[in-house]
């Protein structure tokens, strides 16, 4: 799966969502990050943007932890979904 990802190309594109567009999202948001992810600063920005954000930090995990630790993603997801109608 990682061999086929377009993440690097996606990140290098100049098209980013404006803060106003992100703030327009009003549904509950779950953000699950590895504690060693290089994108943790993004989480801090999302926390300021979305007051309805639930964050989960996975210990000893990097950015691509779902591929090696799927339960670490599924556990908070399965706890989050029943609490919110989406």
C-alpha positions as semicolon CSV with decimal commas, in nm:
position;residue;x (nm);y (nm);z (nm)
1;X;0,000;0,000;0,000
2;X;0,272;0,249;0,091
3;X;0,438;0,192;-0,246
4;X;0,125;0,321;-0,419
5;X;0,052;0,623;-0,201
6;X;0,026;0,970;-0,350
7;X;0,085;1,139;-0,015
8;X;0,419;1,293;-0,112
9;X;0,273;1,441;-0,430
10;X;-0,037;1,554;-0,244
11;X;0,169;1,734;0,019
12;X;0,378;1,911;-0,242
13;X;0,076;2,058;-0,421
14;X;-0,005;2,420;-0,355
15;X;-0,377;2,356;-0,312
16;X;-0,456;2,371;0,058
17;X;-0,788;2,410;0,228
18;X;-0,840;2,756;0,367
19;X;-0,896;2,786;0,740
20;X;-1,245;2,914;0,666
21;X;-1,323;2,595;0,474
22;X;-1,196;2,381;0,759
23;X;-1,395;2,581;1,014
24;X;-1,709;2,513;0,811
25;X;-1,683;2,145;0,906
26;X;-1,914;2,111;1,204
27;X;-1,945;1,736;1,245
28;X;-1,747;1,557;1,517
29;X;-1,388;1,495;1,411
30;X;-1,156;1,219;1,532
31;X;-0,782;1,272;1,485
32;X;-0,558;0,976;1,564
33;X;-0,185;1,053;1,550
34;X;0,126;0,859;1,639
35;X;0,335;1,028;1,907
36;X;0,636;1,015;1,673
37;X;0,451;1,144;1,368
38;X;0,619;1,428;1,184
39;X;0,273;1,581;1,135
40;X;0,196;1,649;1,503
41;X;0,218;2,027;1,445
42;X;-0,077;1,987;1,208
43;X;-0,278;1,840;1,494
44;X;-0,217;2,152;1,701
45;X;-0,358;2,364;1,419
46;X;-0,658;2,137;1,383
47;X;-0,728;2,168;1,756
48;X;-0,747;2,545;1,718
49;X;-0,967;2,513;1,409
50;X;-1,215;2,251;1,530
51;X;-1,358;2,279;1,882
52;X;-1,538;1,949;1,810
53;X;-1,208;1,760;1,764
54;X;-1,138;1,446;1,966
55;X;-0,769;1,364;1,958
56;X;-0,598;1,037;2,032
57;X;-0,220;1,006;2,048
58;X;-0,087;0,654;1,992
59;X;0,227;0,577;2,193
60;X;0,538;0,453;2,016
61;X;0,387;0,515;1,674
62;X;0,484;0,716;1,369
63;X;0,270;0,862;1,094
64;X;0,197;0,534;0,916
65;X;0,111;0,334;1,230
66;X;-0,224;0,204;1,094
67;X;-0,038;-0,026;0,856
68;X;0,162;-0,188;1,136
69;X;-0,075;-0,132;1,432
70;X;-0,430;-0,136;1,291
71;X;-0,586;-0,201;1,631
72;X;-0,436;0,126;1,755
73;X;-0,654;0,304;1,500
74;X;-0,961;0,082;1,517
75;X;-0,996;0,096;1,896
76;X;-1,048;0,474;1,921
77;X;-1,253;0,471;1,602
78;X;-1,492;0,208;1,738
79;X;-1,523;0,408;2,062
80;X;-1,581;0,736;1,878
81;X;-1,842;0,634;1,621
82;X;-2,118;0,513;1,857
83;X;-2,098;0,841;2,051
84;X;-2,162;1,052;1,742
85;X;-2,426;1,033;1,475
86;X;-2,251;1,070;1,143
